[in-house]
Amino acid sequence: MFNKEQAAYKALRDIVVERTNRFVCWLGAGFSVDAGLPTWSQLRDRLCATLQDKANDQQDDRERSRMAAAVAHAQSEQDLWLAFTILRNSLGQSTFTQQIRGELDSNHLSIPEKYRLVWQLPVSGILTLNLDRFAVRSYASVRPGAAISEFDAKEVESYSHLLKSASPFVANLHGRIENVTSWVLTRDDLSQLTSSESYKTFIDAVFLSRTVVFMGITATDFSIGSHLDRLKDLNIDHGMHFWITDNRSPEAAKWAEKVGLQCIYYTPTATSHNELAEILEDLKVYVSIDVTAEPVPPPIIRMGDPNVQGTQTNSPAEGIRRTLNEEAREILARDGDRDRLYREFLEEREEEIHKAWFISTRENKNSLLGYRVLEMIGEGAFAQVFKALADDGSEVAIKVMHQRILRNRPMLESFRRGVRSMKILSKYSADGMVPYINAAEIPALAVMKLVDGPNLRQAMEAGIVCDWTTRLRIAHELTAIIHRAHSLPERVLHRDLRPENVMLEGGWTSDWRVVVLDFDLSWHLGATEMSFVSGDTSQGFLAPEQTDHSLKVSTRNAAVDSFGIGMLLFYLLSRRPPKFNEHRTRDWHKQLWDFALRHKHTGWQSIPVRFCRLIEKTALDDPNERIDVAVMEGELSHLQESDLNPRAVRSAEMLADELSARLFFSRLNSFNYAWDQDKVSSTMNYPSGMQVSIIGKESLKRIEIEFQWMNTGERKYSSFKKHIMANYTSAIQVLQKGGFQNLANPQLRAGSIHFAVAAETSNLARNIDSASAGLIKAAELVSSERF
């Protein structure tokens, strides 16, 4: 039975289950052994046997001795890279290649179940050291018909954009069995690969943008540690990564510690690695829960200089506050049953605690735990916000919760959890998150930096957000901030994203930035309750599981923030808050497209389309189906790039989508067209029966466009054939002028006509206007209704 109490496993489980960061699996030969394929050391032994047989057949004694010595050298060599070098040189390239293909050909073998279990998790990709085809075949068996991007190590430069995409991928780091030029098996192959700047950049980006989980690797795979070593040498924090292994040797533990991997140990039997499958199954079904936060330690109040206004006070309430907090601090510092003693203290001192909540802005009456209160700047159903001065003269915001918080255990827990989250963010000085300064429970308050600028609601009302460039910048910065919070070791969620909690610091000037307030400082109980902070009666920004407890879905999940960000994107687009459960209404999809149509982008026309899709992918009742925050950040980064520098776009998926948007919009005067994300394609059906499909081929770095007509009985085949052949040459000419190449002449069969063109993504990015113009004209030519 696998030990689920390992600290490293709990950390990995929370990341995977709470979806606070995208993760990839880095798989070694051990992951394929269940299918009967050899490990690398077993492969070495089989090659040695072949070389020994070859030596035995030699007539020349010196040649036989040379080969036998090579066998002994390769057999004893601990460095398998060097062992394979020896064997390739001794066997000869042809024999070496033939045997590798014979030993590692997996097309006739059943897929090991562990591969399927990996793809059933929210994994964003697989990096495999294996030459077999199990990683891709298993994806196809789990998601039939869905597209996946696949590439080799020598092609990574062309696929680095996938790290910002939602598209799953398989990176064959040591090549594919059918392509001998892609193999990385010898010391020379490895040296050439690891010296490649594009490869190092890609692998570094994987470690910096993903949680990496190693499985099926052994001590012979330790060369992968060079990437982690390099990041450590550069003093770059590469995040949390894990090694699931049965290798408990001191050597392995030392290596893992050196390169910054957390080890998760399982115990195999003599015949199986069932505990590894148990781990993958547990990751699939585990449900995360909130931890119970500790009481907020009362602040140590510095009396300061008596001459500084605000440090001394004649307010009886301030004296009561200081006395109560000193007593509370002493109780909470004890060992033993301090929680019970603290609860009794709150009950016994109820009258004084009530008086401690009195706050004044009058001179000499306005001290609040050492801060000088200047004015109230906001009030909601659950809190008041005051502008105040600290004893060093700096301005702060003090958020004071209403007194009933102490009598409501769930509300008190929520307040404590929020304070805990803000302390974590302050510890890391996380960019874009307002620094926490202090907190107390008597009265329940949080002190933080005062942000000079409007919140998002004020910015929208003031007309600051009026174009796509500003809208995308806010959306991307906001999402990046939330993703950074999710990526911290403590995995901080927000869970109350709404316009009042998003600020544009310096927003009244051109030099502004997005900052986010009040992480996890919220309280919700059903659809009638409101946020601690804003008191806004609109619940449209909250995920269904936050307001409908009958769903029995954990809110300790990053998908809650995905929903919140999606509703903020809706707000940026529609200029109004979403209504409660509006995403469940019948016209939700149409409403989004109507908004997108009213906010066209004159340059990259698919931006409003993709923005709407992001909203739709977040506004789902099932949190497991919502798009991840990390994927949203990558998509918004792509949209910003296409807005600011469209010629730099290289993604086949984005280029295919852009051509689709332009074609559909030109004909239908509407953005409402079908896009199949799994197949990375769109299809448009004309009344004449002509079908135009635009397909993004990421692995081939090109766009393919297929024109097909099928006889449905509404048009005569002979008439349409005559029409196509009359216009085919003109259509191809305008397509070629737009940068497309003809893939094949029309295929004319009984009742059907088909032809296709393609263009390289690098050419399309530079000539998207002429390419789309050619496509639109060609579609008009071959689908005319004149006959």
Secondary structure, 3 states (H helix, E strand, C coil): CCCCCCHHHHHHHHHHHHCCCCEEEEECHHHCHHHCCCCHHHHHHHHHHHHHHHHHCCCCHHHHHHHHHHHHHHHHCCCHHHHHHHHHHHHCHHHHHHHHHHHHCCCCCCCCHHHHHHHCCCEEEEEECCCCCHHHHHHHHHCCCCCCEEEEHHHHHHCHHHHHCCCCEEEECCCCCCCHHHCCCCHHHHHHHHCCHHHHHHHHHHHHHCEEEEECCCHHHHHHHHHHHHHHHCCCCCCCEEEEECCCCHHHHHHHHHHCEEEEECCCCCCCCHHHHHHHHHHHHCCCCCCCCCCCCCCCCCCCCCCCCCCCCCCHHHHHHHHHHHHHHHHHCCCCCHHHHHHHHHHHCHHHHHHHCCCCCCCCCCEECCEEEEEEEEECCCEEEEEEECCCCCEEEEEEECHHHHHCHHHHHHHHHHHHHHHHHHHCCCCCECCEEEEEECCEEEEEECCCCCEHHHHHHCCCCCCHHHHHHHHHHHHHHHHHHHHCCCCCCCCCCCHHHEEEECCCCCCCEEEECCCCCCCCCCCCCCCCCCCCCCCCCCCHHHHCHHHCCCCCCCHHHHHHHHHHHHHHHHCCCCCCCHHHCCCHHHHHHHHHHHCCCCCCCCHHHHHHHHHHHHCCCCHHHCCCHHHHHHHHHHHHHHHHCHHHCCCHHHHHHHHHHHHHHHHHCCCCCCEECCCCEEEEECCCCEEEEEEEECCCCEEEEEEEEECCCCCCHHHHHHHHHHHHHHHHHHHHHCCCEEEEEEEEECCEEEEEEEEEHHHHHHCHHHHHHHHHHHHHHHCCCCC
